[in-house]
Amino acid sequence: MSTQEPQAGDGLDCAAALDQLHDYLKQELTPAVAAEVRAHLERCAPCFTRLRFVERFQETLRTPAAGTRCPDPLRQRIAEALRLELGGP
């Protein structure tokens, strides 16, 4: 991943901003730190791209797989592996 060099007046560099990214998305930062992260994300395209990726990934995890079912052959293989692991017949 490429990073942007800190510029005069920057509060955070890329590493520091990305270290705070998950807490920023969960709104668990102080207002001052959140403002620094937001300011960095607004001016740094690579970090902004990372933010969007993480947001989309988290949304995908929250979206239920409605109507999706594990294929029967795979279900059978898993059940058989569990039986063998547990020492069953």
C-alpha positions as CSV (number, residue, x, y, z in Angstrom):
1,M,0.0,0.0,0.0
2,S,1.4,3.4,-0.9
3,T,1.4,6.1,1.8
4,Q,1.5,9.8,1.6
5,E,4.3,11.7,3.2
6,P,3.1,14.1,6.0
7,Q,3.0,17.7,4.9
8,A,3.3,20.8,7.0
9,G,0.2,21.2,9.2
10,D,-0.9,17.6,8.8
11,G,-2.1,16.1,12.0
12,L,-1.7,12.5,11.0
13,D,0.4,10.5,8.5
14,C,-1.1,7.6,6.6
15,A,0.0,5.0,9.2
16,A,-1.5,6.9,12.1
17,A,-4.7,7.5,10.2
18,L,-5.1,3.9,9.2
19,D,-4.3,2.7,12.7
20,Q,-7.4,4.7,13.8
21,L,-9.6,3.8,10.9
22,H,-11.8,1.1,12.6
23,D,-12.3,3.2,15.7
24,Y,-13.2,6.1,13.5
25,L,-15.8,4.0,11.7
26,K,-17.2,2.8,15.1
27,Q,-17.3,6.5,16.3
28,E,-15.1,5.6,19.2
29,L,-12.6,8.4,18.9
30,T,-12.5,11.7,20.7
31,P,-13.9,14.5,18.6
32,A,-10.4,16.0,18.1
33,V,-8.9,12.7,17.0
34,A,-11.9,12.0,14.7
35,A,-11.5,15.4,13.1
36,E,-7.8,14.7,12.5
37,V,-8.6,11.3,10.9
38,R,-11.4,12.8,8.8
39,A,-9.1,15.6,7.6
40,H,-6.4,13.1,6.6
41,L,-9.0,11.0,4.8
42,E,-10.3,14.0,2.9
43,R,-6.9,14.9,1.5
44,C,-5.3,11.5,1.0
45,A,-6.7,9.4,-1.9
46,P,-5.1,6.1,-0.9
47,C,-6.4,6.3,2.6
48,F,-9.8,7.4,1.4
49,T,-9.9,4.4,-0.9
50,R,-9.0,2.1,2.1
51,L,-11.8,3.7,4.1
52,R,-14.3,3.0,1.3
53,F,-13.1,-0.6,1.0
54,V,-13.5,-1.2,4.8
55,E,-16.9,0.4,4.8
56,R,-18.1,-1.9,1.9
57,F,-16.5,-4.9,3.5
58,Q,-18.2,-4.3,6.8
59,E,-21.6,-3.7,5.1
60,T,-21.1,-7.1,3.3
61,L,-20.6,-8.8,6.7
62,R,-23.8,-7.2,8.1
63,T,-25.9,-8.2,5.1
64,P,-27.4,-11.6,5.7
65,A,-27.1,-14.3,3.0
66,A,-30.9,-14.6,2.7
67,G,-31.9,-17.7,0.8
68,T,-28.3,-18.9,0.5
69,R,-27.8,-22.5,1.5
70,C,-24.7,-24.6,1.6
71,P,-24.7,-27.2,-1.2
72,D,-25.8,-30.7,-0.1
73,P,-22.6,-32.4,-1.0
74,L,-20.6,-29.9,1.1
75,R,-23.1,-30.3,4.0
76,Q,-22.6,-34.1,3.8
77,R,-18.8,-33.8,3.8
78,I,-18.9,-31.5,6.8
79,A,-21.3,-33.7,8.7
80,E,-19.1,-36.8,8.0
81,A,-15.9,-34.9,9.1
82,L,-17.7,-33.9,12.3
83,R,-18.8,-37.5,12.9
84,L,-15.2,-38.8,12.4
85,E,-13.8,-36.0,14.6
86,L,-16.2,-36.8,17.4
87,G,-15.6,-40.6,17.1
88,G,-19.2,-41.3,16.1
89,P,-20.4,-44.0,13.7
